[in-house]
Structures are given as C-alpha cells and as structure tokens.
Amino acid sequence: MQQRLGTTERADRFYKDQVLNHLNGRMREFVARQEMFFLATADRHGECDSTFRAGPPGFVQVLGERLLAYPEYRGNGVMASVGNISENPRLGILMIDFTRDRIGLHVNGRARVVLDEEMRSAHPELPIDPVPGRRAQLWVAVEVEEAYIHCAKHIPHLQKVPAQARGARAWGTDDVRRKGGDFFGAAAEADERPPFRRPQHKYVHLRGGLHEDAAEVVRGDGPAYRPPGIAPGTALPPARDEVASALNGEFLDRVERVLARAQPRSRAEDAAEFRGWFDPPDV
C-alpha cells in the first residue's frame, strides 16, 4: 500500500525516527499520568473488539520499559477483551491526552491475564485502591513490542468539567440506571427479535484459508483428514491453499480497483508538509 500510494519514504522515516520496541522515559511518564485508553483485541478467528478503559491517574502501571499492567474492574460480565486475550495474546492500546499535551501514544504487544494476588506477589509495590469498585479482579500484563506517537493534528482539545459539576463516577456499580440504563433502546426491543448469536466459523477463515476445525485435505500420500461430525462420503471442501488463493484473489481485485482511483502524494507535497515530529500543533 505504501508503494502504490507513494508513502514509502514517509513511512520509512516514521519507522526510523518514531517506532520503538520499548517505552522511553517520556513515554513512561506519559503513561503514568493517563486516566483512560482505548483497547483493541481479537479472538482466534480474527474477529475484533474495541473498548474503553479508565481509572485514576496511574491506573496503568509502568513496571519497566517493556512491561505495563492495567486492572480489570467489575463490568458487565461479558469479558470480551479478557476472553479474546485468552485466545489471542496480541493487543493494541491507544492512549490520548485530550486536555494537556493533545498527543497520543500507541502501544502494541503481547498480553496475559493475571490474578490480582499473583500480580501483587510479583509486584508488591502495587497500590491498593481505596475505592472498592476500582479494586482489580484481574490484571492484564502487557509485554511491549511497539510504541510510537499518535500525532496531534486531528486530536480535539477538550476541557475537564469541574468535579462538582460532573458528579462522582459509579465505579463497580450494578445499578442499571447509573450504568446508563437502556440509552440506545436495545433492551426495549429485546422481545421483538431473536437472541443474538455470534457467527459460526466453519470453513472460511478471515485471511482466506480454512479454519483449523474444518475438514482439510492432506496433500501427498497421506489420507484426507476428516474431523468429527463430517460423515464418510461427505464431499470435503477445497484444500486450504485453494480457498485462500480464490478469496485472496477476489480481495486483491477489490483493492486494485480502489488503488487505481487513488492519487499518490508527490514528494514535493511530503517535503513541504514535514516540519519535524515535535513542532507545536497549529491552534
């Protein structure tokens, strides 16, 4: 994509100047004072989930230049993020400071879920939060693999509402009204629709191959593998590489049509725009 859209030189400069495999001192200071972040995870099928995490300043613990940990508070019981991490340890964190520096930090890496007592045994210096609803049930420990800036140019500048005007947050509550009630009206319509069911993954994987529990032809002299539930005599689906080739071909055709309409940026445009990574943002 970089080659087709003429951004390779800019991207290489960004990788060289900005992407680290650890948190440097300024990044660690930034993380230690954040009160929220956005979290992206995916399950073993590649199905994604994004969510929001918040806490008092410092709720994300900086345990080293390559290790972070954040607490999991009592929620709605779905455990979407922790469930995804149990199947696929890769995650992405985006922290944005909307009020002071108007800058963001990406942290990508591998995660594992840790019980509170296990985390405190390994890191006895962890504080105990005085608010019961903010006491961790679990921790997510993140091994940092990539850390890099999210530039300021599209980040809005927000102001905090004074504490007396906004009211206290209801940490850990099960009070439906204080959690937001039925704001979007979904519960009111519940009796009029069938229960939600997640898609069943049978043969086609997100990346174009067959899922691991699908029937797959073993090439060579060996017999065809037939998983439980597929009776003898049932036609097996195409081999993984054949399905992948067909689906990837269809996907790439669509990509090519989009790219054909895109206009690559010129070097002159890039050179004129780049003013250094840390210039003050335009007001």
SULVENSUL-V296180 format. One record per residue. N is the residue number from 1. SS is DSSP state (2 for helix, 1 for strand, 0 for the rest). PSI is psi in degrees with one decimal (* if undefined). NEAR is the number of other ideal C-beta (glycine too) atoms within 12 Angstrom. Layout:
<<N	SS	PSI	NEAR> <N	SS	PSI	NEAR>>
This chain:
<<1	0	-40.4	15> <2	2	-43.0	17> <3	2	-44.7	12> <4	2	-35.4	18> <5	2	6.2	22> <6	0	30.0	20> <7	0	8.8	24> <8	2	-43.0	18> <9	2	-42.8	21> <10	2	-42.6	24> <11	2	-43.3	20> <12	2	-39.7	15> <13	2	-40.1	19> <14	2	-46.7	23> <15	2	-44.2	17> <16	2	-43.8	13> <17	2	-31.6	16> <18	2	-24.6	23> <19	0	121.3	24> <20	1	161.1	27> <21	0	18.6	18> <22	0	175.0	22> <23	0	119.1	34> <24	0	-178.0	21> <25	2	-42.8	14> <26	2	-34.6	19> <27	2	-42.8	34> <28	2	-39.7	28> <29	2	-40.1	18> <30	2	-48.5	31> <31	2	-41.3	38> <32	2	-15.5	23> <33	0	5.5	23> <34	0	149.4	36> <35	0	0.2	26> <36	1	160.7	28> <37	1	165.6	34> <38	1	137.3	25> <39	1	131.8	35> <40	1	129.3	27> <41	1	169.1	35> <42	1	150.7	25> <43	0	-171.3	26> <44	0	-17.7	20> <45	0	-7.9	26> <46	0	3.9	21> <47	0	131.3	22> <48	1	158.0	19> <49	1	137.3	26> <50	1	145.1	19> <51	1	-180.0	29> <52	1	138.2	21> <53	1	142.6	31> <54	1	160.4	22> <55	0	-174.9	29> <56	0	160.1	22> <57	0	129.6	21> <58	0	5.7	23> <59	0	-25.5	33> <60	1	116.5	38> <61	1	125.9	32> <62	1	107.8	35> <63	1	2.8	26> <64	1	175.4	18> <65	0	-14.1	20> <66	0	19.8	24> <67	1	125.6	31> <68	1	161.1	43> <69	1	139.9	38> <70	1	149.3	43> <71	1	148.0	38> <72	1	115.1	34> <73	0	168.7	32> <74	0	128.9	21> <75	0	-142.0	25> <76	0	2.5	15> <77	0	-4.1	11> <78	0	-35.8	14> <79	0	40.7	23> <80	2	-47.7	25> <81	2	-47.0	37> <82	2	-38.4	34> <83	2	-43.2	24> <84	2	-45.4	30> <85	2	-32.0	34> <86	2	-22.6	20> <87	2	-31.4	23> <88	0	107.2	25> <89	0	-6.4	25> <90	1	136.4	25> <91	1	165.2	41> <92	1	133.9	34> <93	1	134.8	40> <94	1	116.6	29> <95	1	129.5	39> <96	1	127.6	29> <97	1	102.4	28> <98	0	-17.8	23> <99	0	-27.4	19> <100	0	-68.3	19> <101	0	-14.0	24> <102	0	62.8	23> <103	1	161.6	30> <104	1	162.0	30> <105	1	125.0	40> <106	1	136.0	32> <107	1	118.4	44> <108	1	145.7	27> <109	1	-160.5	31> <110	1	141.2	23> <111	1	159.3	36> <112	1	151.5	25> <113	1	132.6	30> <114	1	135.1	30> <115	1	151.5	19> <116	2	-45.2	24> <117	2	-32.6	16> <118	2	-41.1	18> <119	2	-41.8	29> <120	2	-27.9	20> <121	2	-39.9	13> <122	2	-29.3	20> <123	0	76.7	22> <124	0	-13.2	12> <125	0	-5.4	13> <126	0	133.6	27> <127	0	155.9	20> <128	0	118.2	15> <129	0	133.2	21> <130	0	-15.6	10> <131	0	115.9	21> <132	2	-38.4	15> <133	2	-9.1	24> <134	2	15.4	28> <135	0	130.1	24> <136	0	134.6	38> <137	0	-38.5	24> <138	1	164.5	28> <139	1	150.5	34> <140	1	115.5	42> <141	1	129.4	35> <142	1	119.4	39> <143	1	115.3	26> <144	1	128.0	35> <145	1	-29.8	25> <146	1	140.0	28> <147	1	129.1	36> <148	1	159.5	31> <149	1	148.0	30> <150	1	115.7	29> <151	0	160.8	25> <152	0	-14.3	24> <153	0	-24.8	19> <154	0	7.9	14> <155	0	122.3	23> <156	0	151.5	14> <157	0	115.4	19> <158	0	160.1	13> <159	0	142.0	12> <160	0	142.3	16> <161	0	136.3	11> <162	0	145.5	8> <163	2	-39.2	9> <164	2	-19.3	8> <165	2	-27.5	9> <166	2	-19.9	10> <167	0	163.5	10> <168	0	145.2	13> <169	0	146.8	20> <170	0	70.0	19> <171	0	126.8	25> <172	0	6.3	23> <173	0	152.9	20> <174	0	6.5	14> <175	0	113.7	12> <176	0	-41.8	13> <177	0	-43.8	11> <178	0	-20.2	15> <179	0	-6.2	19> <180	0	-7.4	15> <181	0	-148.9	13> <182	0	59.0	13> <183	0	-41.8	11> <184	0	3.6	10> <185	0	12.9	11> <186	0	-42.4	14> <187	2	-34.8	15> <188	2	-24.1	12> <189	2	2.0	12> <190	2	-37.2	13> <191	2	-10.6	9> <192	2	1.7	10> <193	0	156.3	11> <194	0	156.2	8> <195	0	147.6	8> <196	0	135.3	10> <197	0	132.6	7> <198	0	150.9	13> <199	0	144.3	13> <200	0	126.5	12> <201	0	117.1	19> <202	0	-65.0	18> <203	0	-43.0	27> <204	1	122.9	26> <205	0	159.1	24> <206	0	-41.3	21> <207	0	6.5	18> <208	0	-7.2	23> <209	0	-169.1	26> <210	1	145.0	30> <211	0	156.1	27> <212	0	-23.7	17> <213	0	10.1	19> <214	0	159.1	27> <215	0	139.6	27> <216	1	135.6	28> <217	0	126.0	21> <218	0	117.9	15> <219	0	161.3	14> <220	0	-152.0	9> <221	0	-12.5	6> <222	0	161.6	9> <223	0	160.8	12> <224	0	136.7	20> <225	1	134.0	21> <226	0	108.7	20> <227	0	165.4	20> <228	0	142.1	9> <229	0	-11.1	11> <230	0	110.7	19> <231	0	150.5	11> <232	0	141.1	11> <233	0	-14.0	7> <234	0	134.6	12> <235	0	129.2	13> <236	0	149.3	24> <237	0	169.1	26> <238	0	158.6	23> <239	0	156.4	22> <240	2	-46.9	28> <241	2	-29.5	17> <242	2	-43.6	21> <243	2	-45.6	27> <244	2	-43.1	25> <245	2	-44.6	17> <246	2	-47.1	20> <247	2	-39.9	23> <248	2	-35.9	21> <249	2	-42.9	15> <250	2	-43.0	16> <251	2	-45.5	18> <252	2	-33.0	18> <253	2	-43.1	14> <254	2	-41.7	14> <255	2	-44.6	17> <256	2	-38.9	15> <257	2	-38.4	12> <258	2	-46.1	14> <259	2	-31.2	18> <260	2	-26.2	13> <261	2	-12.3	12> <262	0	147.2	15> <263	0	114.9	12> <264	0	145.0	21> <265	0	145.3	21> <266	0	159.5	15> <267	2	-33.3	15> <268	2	-40.5	11> <269	2	-45.7	16> <270	2	-44.0	21> <271	2	-38.5	13> <272	2	-32.1	10> <273	2	-36.2	17> <274	0	119.7	19> <275	0	19.4	14> <276	0	155.8	12> <277	0	-27.3	21> <278	0	25.0	14> <279	0	146.1	13> <280	0	136.7	13> <281	0	151.2	19> <282	0	140.6	12> <283	0	*	7>>
